[in-house]
């Protein structure tokens, strides 16, 4: 009797999981599709001035593969690059100057802002300093890009053309992350897949939609909109600064677009699971606003959506419950099918798709670990700085 009740309960839970996947497939902005790329665009009659701001803290290892691509931008208008050396100890600033002397191209200014005051995250303090340097040039657009991002030669002109053609205040591209090691193959495509599930790209670009997000590696921002939205001051304590920026722009009445990139790539390697774990766990609990109830809901949701289907297939087969096994298999099949487009985008083998429950379990553990670190006083981090709580003074340990 007890075993029958347990199997019946598992059957109902599996049915809920399948229903959740049907809803995600059809009603969550078609998040699983990867065809949201730069919108239709045409060259403007007159190319506006642009300033590129690059916050950089201990980035000497990746600058030779990224900075020359910015300096080599084929942009018809006036453009300039501002690299903010944020307290680096590895010679980032001098290396940037050397790369500029060696490669030429767009003018480069290297500056250093000093330590951030209380209430500021280090990266946003560096961005503020860079935007202040750019302000003297009176640009119409700002490009905020990370130091590990390599851009195709026409990246800048394509961003500006898209913004002008579509009337966007923000045009952001999700850079293609590096996928070479085994752990990168397992974890990285899923990172973008989960992000798109939380922030469906189609909804972000829709006028009137409340969904807002950007990808910090590549953000084109109208300078006038930045002033109107009081950026970056209005989000100075934000750890997940790209999403906060997009929300601030939408809150000020701006129009935001986000999609996948074709030729904007991150060159930063994450060869070990430990490296990827740190990348996710450093800000996962901040994404949940440090709310224990949201953490419990997230863990339960991940388990229901990603872990129940394969478990139900195994349990159903072992217990002789064909209905449980079939429902579990169907939910797992829908899950696998929605992951295939992202694997194709990353040019990865499709046999990785059925392994998504395993990857989701890793993300579940990373999220829990992020919360544990928060309550131990070691919160979100960026380049050696940790933030135990929103508005906390950075710890340089």
Phi, psi and omega in degrees: 000313179297320180294321179297318179296320180295316179296321178297319179295317179297323178299315180293320178297320179294322178297320177295319178298316178297319178298321178298320180290325175296321178293316179298322181297319190251338192239002181252051174065022183048046185303333187282348178281148184243026182262010177274094179245185182309132184291168179306139186211159176219154180294134177289158178295326179225126184279125182284162178283146184223139172241133181257125181249125183236100173287132186218122177230112181054059184244021182299332183290332185251343184303318181300337180264351185240310186300318178303330180291329176286317180295334183267014182299132178268083184242126185290337181265192179278129181216148182211149182249134176239111177260125182258108179278100188269074175067033182292151177245006184246016179078026181304314184297313181294322177298320179299317179296320179295319178296323178294316178296323184284319188261338183068209179093216182298148177299142180237132172242131178247127179225168179224128188270350189080177184290144181289144176286169179302139179095354180247137167283150185300318183295316181290329174296320177294319178297318179299317179297315179296320177295327176295318176298319182290333185303325181296337180275351180052054180286154174278329180230151171243143171246121176257118183220146181282160185288348181261010185260125176260131184249141172296156185302332182259013185301313184295315181291327178291320177297314181294317179298320179294318180295315180294316184292320184264357182067035182270143173271334175226129169236118185232141178241134175282104182301145177284116182284158181291135178224094180229314180284167179300315182292325175297321179296323181283323193257320190293308179302325179294327178302313180290322177301313180293322178299314179295329177293321178287322184231080181304125186300322181298323181288326181299317183279357182275126178297135180091347179283142179274349180290125183221133176194159173217170177245115190300341181289340183205097182229118170265125187231130176292127185299321179296323178292323177300318178293317181297321180272001179058049179263140004267004185304322184293341182238026190302334182262003186286130175277317176267078193289331183292316178294318179298320178299313181297320179295321179295320179294315178295324178296334178269009178090011182278167181249125187242140174230139176220136177204180179279148181267151173262319184223041170236113192233142171276135179257005182282127179275146171230071190289333185248157175301323179302319180295315179292322179301314180296320180301318183278312188290339183295337183226003185297318181287332173296324176301329179267014177058030178053039184252115182300326179293320176295325177297313179298318179295322179293315179298315179296319180295316178298319179296314182296315188280320189254329185264330182296315184305307179293325178295319180294323178298316181291312182295318180298318179294320181289325184269358180076022178261095182298323182298316179297315181296319181293315179297319177297318179295319179296315180297318178295323179294318178296316178303311181299317180297323180288341181272340184302314180302323179292322177295322177294319178301321179272005177057047181249155180295142186286347178293348176286340185300314180293348180274003182303322177302321178296316179296320178298324177296321176299316179296324176300314179294321178297320180294316177297318179298322177300318178294319179299315179297324178299313183283348171272001180088006177244089188272213181299153186222153171213111175053053174090351176259139178240150182231106186289333181202161180302130178084003183287156176286132182302143175254122185272014182289000000 
